[in-house]
Amino acid sequence: MEKRLYIETVGCQMNMLDSELVVATLRKQGYVLTNSPDEADTLLFNTCSVREQAENKTYSHLGVLRDLKKQHPEKIIGVMGCMAQNHQHKIFTRAPYVDLIVGPGQLHQIPSMIDKIAAGEGKQIEVSLGRKDGTRDQITRSHESFDPLRDPEMRPTPFQAYVRIQIGCDKFCTYCIVPSVRGPEQGRSPEDIIRESRHLAEHGTVEITLVGQTVNSYKATDASGKLWRLADLLAELQEIEGLERIKFVTNYPKDMTRELLEAVRDLSKVSPYLHVPLQSGSDEVLKRMKRGYTVADYRDMMARIREIVPGYAVSSDFIVGFCGETDEEFQKTVELVEECRFKNSFIFKYSEREGTRGADLFIDDVPRHVKQQRNNDLLAIQNRISLEDNQKLIGDTVHVLVEGPSKTALKNSEGNENTHATQLIGRTHCDRIVVFDGNPRQIGKILPVVVYDCHAHTLFGEVVTQECGPELFALG
């Protein structure tokens, strides 16, 4: 009998990949996807615990299901991912109609947990060991969950895919819950990564994004005992036929080595787009955050990037209103954003996370309205920089991987059967968003597009119509 699965995902690329793997596993058990909670037999929420807003969103969605569960007690509701690992029994207290809780390291157990619930064995919980609940080897093993199953329907597009190369984190930034919920840092074996990437390419994937909590600190040994770093892995992936683009996120400043940057420069398929969170422009704040680097270290990294990688683009993350942040410390962040001229920045207001060192050590003493104002101010500065740098691209030809219809085109196409000309969206090799008129046959291809206008976060262009040899399209 066909079973229906509803799954909702919040959070990072790692969560998106986890959802893809869970769906692939459940398909083998006879499940099909549905977009309607009412139609689903099993409802899963893949959660994030990095920010308070993400957790509140999950509890809100669970609250909506209270009446549905009363009317249909046979429906199985599950919470998986980082929030499940972080809160565990608290979820059962706040939402007692939840049936299963499963951490990131136990996702492969979901089918058997569902079977136990359906058989009347009651609520199920499977989570990894805490960071102080055993030896490092025991804790590491409890967080391992590398599942080779894939499900293209769960990806943004069928020709783009995430490939996990690392799980866990050992940086222990004071604001961050990831080391607790994702466990110790461990690199996946290079053989498995290469095998999975080759399989994806053979099935039509043209772009892969390597993901890890601090992806550029990747290290692992192969079967012969050879130590691999990210640069070695990129060189091997470059040789896979069918792959055209390789990206990697998220990076740690101190591990952006010369060797890695030279690989980015020399390997044509590797994107010169580098996402490297800075978090603050103040050494005092970075020290309270326990980030492990100084402003001078970050400046040195930026100098290496400028020296080695032509056509680079760097984006960053910032937390405003961290414990004790003064106006002067925030101003240092503003000045560094002006200096570095990031392609774009993801800016967040600090929210205290239970279980982090920051919650134990510091008082969350920056008023909410001050955090909001700093967020608005920094965002306005970044948007101005993004617009100024995008304007410099007007008249240039960029190579765009076409991802599909734009949001505007999708909205306009509701109820419209026209499958000809439409507005498309894609990204350059440096991850800049480009919107242009085209047709659905171009989706999944890399096209040359001339830029004629821009906004802060979007380029507008026209497809180059003259005949081009295949070598042009391979450049991306």
URDAHU-V725281 format. One record per helix or strand of 2 or more residues. SS is the DSSP state (@ for helix, = for strand). FROM is the first residue (numbers start at 0). TO is the last residue. If there is no record, write none. Layout:
ss/from/to
SS/FROM/TO
SS/FROM/TO
This chain:
ss/from/to
=/2/8
@/12/26
=/30/32
@/36/38
=/41/46
@/51/63
@/65/70
=/75/80
@/81/86
@/88/93
=/99/101
@/103/117
=/123/125
@/135/142
@/151/153
=/159/163
=/165/166
@/177/181
=/185/186
@/189/201
=/206/210
@/214/216
=/218/220
=/226/228
@/229/236
=/244/248
@/252/254
@/257/265
=/272/275
@/282/288
@/294/307
=/312/319
@/326/339
=/344/348
@/356/360
@/367/390
=/396/404
@/406/411
=/420/426
=/432/438
@/439/441
=/445/453
=/458/462
@/469/474
